Amino acid sequence: MSDSAEKQQGNSTKVVGRPFKKGESGNPNGRPKKGTAIADILNARGDEVDDDGLTNREIMLHKVYDKAVKHTDRWAVQFIADRTEGRAIERSVDVSDEWKEVVKEAYKPES
């Protein structure tokens, strides 16, 4: 091993600063927050109440419902259906040739 490699090996064993006690976190408060998340901002705006006593969220949903009923906007109908009836389960089929080998093995005649 060369001198520089030995020197680098030695660097990894040196303790710089104060080591943490066993079970103690190096950052007990965690990473500082950068700002409010988009979802938090949208929820706060949605909870604001107008003069009629309706929240912005309720007003928005009334408008979506009007678009679904009066204007038959497909996205609005789908939005309401997904949230009231639940989304349909999407099923997929494997169309590869691997299944043929699996079937051959499963139904192989015993000798």
CNS distance restraints for C-alpha pairs under 8 A (distance, minus, plus):
assign (resid   1 and name CA) (resid   5 and name CA) 6.24 0.50 0.50
assign (resid   1 and name CA) (resid   6 and name CA) 6.60 0.50 0.50
assign (resid   2 and name CA) (resid   6 and name CA) 6.32 0.50 0.50
assign (resid   3 and name CA) (resid   7 and name CA) 6.13 0.50 0.50
assign (resid   4 and name CA) (resid   8 and name CA) 6.17 0.50 0.50
assign (resid   5 and name CA) (resid   9 and name CA) 6.21 0.50 0.50
assign (resid   6 and name CA) (resid  10 and name CA) 6.23 0.50 0.50
assign (resid   7 and name CA) (resid  11 and name CA) 6.41 0.50 0.50
assign (resid   8 and name CA) (resid  12 and name CA) 6.86 0.50 0.50
assign (resid   9 and name CA) (resid  13 and name CA) 7.26 0.50 0.50
assign (resid  10 and name CA) (resid  14 and name CA) 6.83 0.50 0.50
assign (resid  15 and name CA) (resid  19 and name CA) 7.13 0.50 0.50
assign (resid  20 and name CA) (resid  24 and name CA) 6.08 0.50 0.50
assign (resid  20 and name CA) (resid  25 and name CA) 7.26 0.50 0.50
assign (resid  20 and name CA) (resid  26 and name CA) 6.64 0.50 0.50
assign (resid  27 and name CA) (resid  31 and name CA) 7.69 0.50 0.50
assign (resid  36 and name CA) (resid  40 and name CA) 6.37 0.50 0.50
assign (resid  36 and name CA) (resid  41 and name CA) 6.85 0.50 0.50
assign (resid  37 and name CA) (resid  41 and name CA) 6.54 0.50 0.50
assign (resid  38 and name CA) (resid  42 and name CA) 6.18 0.50 0.50
assign (resid  39 and name CA) (resid  43 and name CA) 6.01 0.50 0.50
assign (resid  40 and name CA) (resid  44 and name CA) 6.11 0.50 0.50
assign (resid  41 and name CA) (resid  45 and name CA) 6.27 0.50 0.50
assign (resid  42 and name CA) (resid  46 and name CA) 5.98 0.50 0.50
assign (resid  43 and name CA) (resid  47 and name CA) 6.17 0.50 0.50
assign (resid  44 and name CA) (resid  48 and name CA) 6.71 0.50 0.50
assign (resid  45 and name CA) (resid  56 and name CA) 6.87 0.50 0.50
assign (resid  46 and name CA) (resid  55 and name CA) 6.27 0.50 0.50
assign (resid  46 and name CA) (resid  56 and name CA) 4.70 0.50 0.50
assign (resid  46 and name CA) (resid  57 and name CA) 4.51 0.50 0.50
assign (resid  46 and name CA) (resid  58 and name CA) 7.99 0.50 0.50
assign (resid  47 and name CA) (resid  55 and name CA) 5.46 0.50 0.50
assign (resid  47 and name CA) (resid  56 and name CA) 6.28 0.50 0.50
assign (resid  47 and name CA) (resid  57 and name CA) 6.59 0.50 0.50
assign (resid  48 and name CA) (resid  55 and name CA) 5.37 0.50 0.50
assign (resid  48 and name CA) (resid  56 and name CA) 5.88 0.50 0.50
assign (resid  49 and name CA) (resid  53 and name CA) 5.68 0.50 0.50
assign (resid  49 and name CA) (resid  54 and name CA) 5.39 0.50 0.50
assign (resid  49 and name CA) (resid  55 and name CA) 4.23 0.50 0.50
assign (resid  49 and name CA) (resid  56 and name CA) 6.31 0.50 0.50
assign (resid  50 and name CA) (resid  54 and name CA) 5.67 0.50 0.50
assign (resid  50 and name CA) (resid  55 and name CA) 6.22 0.50 0.50
assign (resid  50 and name CA) (resid  56 and name CA) 7.17 0.50 0.50
assign (resid  54 and name CA) (resid  58 and name CA) 6.09 0.50 0.50
assign (resid  54 and name CA) (resid  59 and name CA) 6.60 0.50 0.50
assign (resid  55 and name CA) (resid  59 and name CA) 6.36 0.50 0.50
assign (resid  56 and name CA) (resid  60 and name CA) 6.09 0.50 0.50
assign (resid  57 and name CA) (resid  61 and name CA) 6.26 0.50 0.50
assign (resid  58 and name CA) (resid  62 and name CA) 6.16 0.50 0.50
assign (resid  59 and name CA) (resid  63 and name CA) 6.37 0.50 0.50
assign (resid  60 and name CA) (resid  64 and name CA) 6.33 0.50 0.50
assign (resid  61 and name CA) (resid  65 and name CA) 6.12 0.50 0.50
assign (resid  62 and name CA) (resid  66 and name CA) 6.21 0.50 0.50
assign (resid  63 and name CA) (resid  67 and name CA) 6.23 0.50 0.50
assign (resid  64 and name CA) (resid  68 and name CA) 6.29 0.50 0.50
assign (resid  64 and name CA) (resid  76 and name CA) 5.76 0.50 0.50
assign (resid  65 and name CA) (resid  69 and name CA) 6.18 0.50 0.50
assign (resid  65 and name CA) (resid  76 and name CA) 6.93 0.50 0.50
assign (resid  65 and name CA) (resid  77 and name CA) 7.83 0.50 0.50
assign (resid  65 and name CA) (resid  80 and name CA) 7.49 0.50 0.50
assign (resid  66 and name CA) (resid  70 and name CA) 5.46 0.50 0.50
assign (resid  66 and name CA) (resid  71 and name CA) 7.14 0.50 0.50
assign (resid  67 and name CA) (resid  71 and name CA) 4.89 0.50 0.50
assign (resid  67 and name CA) (resid  72 and name CA) 6.01 0.50 0.50
assign (resid  67 and name CA) (resid  73 and name CA) 5.70 0.50 0.50
assign (resid  67 and name CA) (resid  76 and name CA) 6.22 0.50 0.50
assign (resid  68 and name CA) (resid  72 and name CA) 4.53 0.50 0.50
assign (resid  68 and name CA) (resid  73 and name CA) 5.23 0.50 0.50
assign (resid  68 and name CA) (resid  74 and name CA) 7.01 0.50 0.50
assign (resid  68 and name CA) (resid  75 and name CA) 7.85 0.50 0.50
assign (resid  68 and name CA) (resid  76 and name CA) 4.89 0.50 0.50
assign (resid  68 and name CA) (resid  77 and name CA) 4.88 0.50 0.50
assign (resid  69 and name CA) (resid  73 and name CA) 7.99 0.50 0.50
assign (resid  69 and name CA) (resid  77 and name CA) 7.84 0.50 0.50
assign (resid  72 and name CA) (resid  76 and name CA) 7.54 0.50 0.50
assign (resid  72 and name CA) (resid  77 and name CA) 7.00 0.50 0.50
assign (resid  73 and name CA) (resid  77 and name CA) 6.46 0.50 0.50
assign (resid  74 and name CA) (resid  78 and name CA) 6.16 0.50 0.50
assign (resid  75 and name CA) (resid  79 and name CA) 5.96 0.50 0.50
assign (resid  76 and name CA) (resid  80 and name CA) 6.25 0.50 0.50
assign (resid  77 and name CA) (resid  81 and name CA) 6.10 0.50 0.50
assign (resid  78 and name CA) (resid  82 and name CA) 5.94 0.50 0.50
assign (resid  79 and name CA) (resid  83 and name CA) 6.45 0.50 0.50
assign (resid  80 and name CA) (resid  84 and name CA) 6.06 0.50 0.50
assign (resid  81 and name CA) (resid  85 and name CA) 5.37 0.50 0.50
assign (resid  81 and name CA) (resid  86 and name CA) 6.75 0.50 0.50
assign (resid  81 and name CA) (resid  87 and name CA) 7.61 0.50 0.50
assign (resid  82 and name CA) (resid  86 and name CA) 4.62 0.50 0.50
assign (resid  82 and name CA) (resid  87 and name CA) 4.81 0.50 0.50
assign (resid  83 and name CA) (resid  87 and name CA) 7.49 0.50 0.50
assign (resid  97 and name CA) (resid 101 and name CA) 7.47 0.50 0.50
assign (resid  98 and name CA) (resid 102 and name CA) 6.67 0.50 0.50
assign (resid  99 and name CA) (resid 103 and name CA) 6.18 0.50 0.50
assign (resid 100 and name CA) (resid 104 and name CA) 6.18 0.50 0.50
assign (resid 101 and name CA) (resid 105 and name CA) 6.19 0.50 0.50
assign (resid 102 and name CA) (resid 106 and name CA) 6.15 0.50 0.50
assign (resid 103 and name CA) (resid 107 and name CA) 6.09 0.50 0.50
assign (resid 104 and name CA) (resid 108 and name CA) 5.71 0.50 0.50
